[in-house]
Amino acid sequence: MNVLSYLIPISLILGGIGLLFFIFTVRSNQYDDPEGDAQRILSGEWDDHPKP
C-alpha cells in the first residue's frame, strides 16, 4: 500500500507534463492542416516552395 503513495503523485506529475506539452503544440499551430499534409505526402509532385 505504501507504493501507491509514490505512484499516484508520479503519475499525476507525468500526466501534467503531457498536458503541458499538448497545450504547447496546440498553441504553436502544429495541428493546423492535417489533411493537406496527408495529400502532399501522397502526391508525386515536388513542392519547391513549402509553407513555413
N, C-alpha and C positions, 0 to 999 in steps of 0.2 A: 504494500500500500504506500510505502514511502516513495516508490518510484514515480507514482502519479504526481507527487508534489514537485518533481523535476520535469516530467514530460509535459504536463499541461502548460506551464509558462514557456517552455521551449517551443511548443507547437504554436502558441499564441504569438510569440515573437517572430517565428518564421512565416506565419500567415500574414502578420503585419508588414513584414519586409516584402512579401509577394504582392500585397495590395499596393504598397508604395511604388513598386516597380511598374505595376499595371497602370496606376494613375499617371506615372511619368510617361509611359508610352502613349497613353491616350492624349495627354497634353502636348506631346511633341508630334502629333498628327501622323503616327505610323500606321493607322488603320483607315486612311482616307479613301483609297481606291483599290480594294482587293480584287474586284472584277477586272479592272484594267491591267493589273499586274499579271493575272492569270492569262489573259488574252495575249499579252506581249510575250510571255514565255513560250506559248504555243505557236506564235507567228514565226514565219520563216524570213521576214523582212528585218533588215538591220536598222536600228534606230541610232543615227549618228549624233542626235541632239536629245539625249534623255532628259526627263524632268529633273530639276534639282531636288 
